[in-house]
Amino acid sequence: FNTYDIIVSNPPYIGDDEKDTLDANVLNYEPHLALFAPANNVLLFYDAILQFAQQHLNPNGWLFFEIHQNYAQQTANLAEQYGFCNTQIKPDINGNARMIRCAR
C-alpha cells in the first residue's frame, strides 16, 4: 500500500447543529459535505484520518489538520491517543486555534 511523508487534511469539522452560526457566504456557497460533521461526533473524520495515517504515514512523517477552534485540545488528544507525537496547536492570523501539526 502507499505511504506518505506528509498528510494534509481540512476535513468537515463544524457540527451540523452550528449551521445558524455561519455567514451566508459560507453556508450558501460551500458544499455542506465539506463543512459539517455530526453534532454528536464532530471528530468523526479526524478519527478516520488518524486511522488511515497509522497505516500510511511513514515513520517521522507529519500530519496537518485544519481544526475547529472549540475542539482544538480534543483533536490534539485524539491524535496522541493514536500514538502521534510532537502535537502542536497552531493559531490562524486572528490568533484562533486553527491547525494541528503532529508527527508519527
C-alpha positions as CSV (number, residue, x, y, z in Angstrom):
1,F,0.0,0.0,0.0
2,N,1.0,3.6,-0.5
3,T,2.8,5.5,2.2
4,Y,3.4,9.2,2.6
5,D,5.8,11.6,4.3
6,I,3.1,14.2,4.8
7,I,-0.7,14.1,5.0
8,V,-2.7,17.3,5.0
9,S,-6.4,17.5,5.6
10,N,-9.2,20.0,6.0
11,P,-12.0,17.6,7.0
12,P,-15.5,18.6,7.9
13,Y,-15.4,19.9,11.4
14,I,-18.4,22.1,12.1
15,G,-21.2,20.4,14.0
16,D,-24.4,20.3,11.9
17,D,-26.1,22.0,14.9
18,E,-23.9,25.1,14.2
19,K,-25.3,25.9,10.8
20,D,-27.0,29.0,12.0
21,T,-23.7,30.5,13.2
22,L,-22.1,30.6,9.8
23,D,-22.0,33.6,7.4
24,A,-24.4,33.3,4.5
25,N,-21.4,33.4,2.0
26,V,-20.1,30.2,3.6
27,L,-23.4,28.5,4.1
28,N,-24.8,29.2,0.7
29,Y,-21.8,28.6,-1.4
30,E,-19.7,25.9,0.3
31,P,-20.7,22.2,-0.1
32,H,-22.3,21.1,3.1
33,L,-20.5,17.7,2.8
34,A,-17.2,19.7,3.1
35,L,-18.3,21.7,6.2
36,F,-20.4,19.6,8.5
37,A,-19.8,16.7,10.8
38,P,-22.5,15.1,13.0
39,A,-23.1,17.2,16.1
40,N,-22.8,14.1,18.3
41,N,-19.4,13.2,16.8
42,V,-17.6,16.2,15.4
43,L,-14.3,14.4,15.4
44,L,-15.6,11.6,13.2
45,F,-13.4,12.5,10.2
46,Y,-10.3,13.1,12.3
47,D,-10.7,9.6,13.8
48,A,-10.9,8.1,10.3
49,I,-7.9,10.1,9.0
50,L,-5.8,9.2,12.1
51,Q,-6.6,5.5,11.5
52,F,-5.5,5.9,7.9
53,A,-2.4,7.7,8.9
54,Q,-1.3,5.0,11.3
55,Q,-1.1,2.7,8.2
56,H,0.0,5.1,5.5
57,L,2.2,7.8,7.1
58,N,5.9,7.0,7.1
59,P,7.9,6.9,10.3
60,N,8.9,10.5,11.1
61,G,6.1,11.7,8.8
62,W,3.9,14.7,9.5
63,L,0.2,15.1,9.7
64,F,-1.5,18.5,9.4
65,F,-5.2,19.2,10.1
66,E,-7.3,22.3,9.9
67,I,-9.5,22.2,13.1
68,H,-12.4,23.8,14.8
69,Q,-11.1,26.1,17.5
70,N,-13.6,24.8,20.0
71,Y,-12.3,21.3,19.6
72,A,-8.6,22.0,19.4
73,Q,-7.5,20.2,22.5
74,Q,-9.8,17.3,21.9
75,T,-8.4,16.9,18.4
76,A,-4.9,17.0,19.7
77,N,-5.7,14.5,22.4
78,L,-7.2,12.2,19.8
79,A,-4.0,12.3,17.7
80,E,-2.0,11.4,20.8
81,Q,-4.3,8.5,21.6
82,Y,-3.4,7.2,18.1
83,G,0.3,7.4,19.0
84,F,1.2,10.6,17.2
85,C,3.6,12.9,19.0
86,N,5.1,16.4,18.9
87,T,1.5,17.6,18.6
88,Q,1.2,21.4,18.3
89,I,-1.9,23.5,18.0
90,K,-1.2,26.5,15.7
91,P,-3.2,29.7,15.5
92,D,-4.5,31.5,12.4
93,I,-3.9,35.1,11.6
94,N,-6.5,36.1,14.2
95,G,-5.0,34.1,17.0
96,N,-7.7,31.4,16.9
97,A,-6.6,27.8,17.2
98,R,-6.9,26.6,13.6
99,M,-4.4,23.9,12.8
100,I,-2.8,20.9,14.4
101,R,0.6,19.5,13.4
102,C,1.8,16.1,14.7
103,A,4.4,13.5,13.9
104,R,4.4,9.8,13.6
